[in-house]
């Protein structure tokens, strides 16, 4: 195992362990029990026995429960803003990309398809990609219902339909968390070694990968992963990790010793991560399926056309050629 994979392993484990560090000490209440009493016989016309508590003062908790963090409550109270941010991160970015494609067009292969295929991803990598991608899409869609459905879906639905949709979304959201976590961990560990920045990545960003076709076509240098793919990978690694940790903390609060303020913080982080991942996912999907002619086959068959490799990942293709693999 390379140094990169070992370091990434420590990072992922640290993300899971950090939820323990974020948890504060939980207030433990003393058990509510009847106090023992001391009996006193009182003489009179009708003799009676009265009992007095041996410890008449009020029993207090072993530790005082924490006060709610008003700033966190303020963020979470802006439910209409949260709903808008969630929907804009998905549908807003989709609308912008459609407009961009209509005005700018897509990136066609200059020399067309060669018909010669080059292996780019192993069968395992393709499987791991879809293991994480399919649950991720379902998590984003169900998250939209849970986070903003009350504003955008419920008004147009009857009570029964809305209740069914919300219940299904809640169950599916929790169910899809586990395959997503597995896919996330495997993707980060397996792909990190090829995602480290290089000097030529700045030139790629300077011309936005050559995808803007208003002027002269440009095909900036790129290795196995171009600068845009590297950016998406590290955004996914960071915010996906935050999403995993915050989600687990909310699903298993007793296991992680989560207090109410920690739970509120986890919810805020979960929402922020969702907005970021949702927006970047739309970009990623559009680039793979629409913007780059011939790009989708990378993650369906694991192979790409030789001309696609030359045009979009010229340095990687040159390395393959030098090694006699093409």
Secondary structure, 3 states (H helix, E strand, C coil): CCHHHHHHHHHHHHHHHHHHHHCCCCCCCCCCCCCCEEEEEECCCCCEEEEEECCCCCCCCCCCCCCCCHHHHHHHHCHHHHHHHHHHHHHHHHHHHHHHHHHHCCECCCCCCCCCEEECCCHHHHHHHHHHHHHHHHHHHHHHHHHHHHHHCHHHCCHHHHHHHHHHHHHHHHHHHHHHHHHHHHHHHHHHHHCCCCCCHHHHHHCHHHCCCCCCCCCCCCCCCCHHHHHHHHHHHHHHHHHHHHHHHHHCHHHHCCCHHHHHHHHHHHHHHHHHHHHHHHHHHHHHHHHECCCHHHHCCCEEEHHHHHHHCHHHHHHHHHCCCC
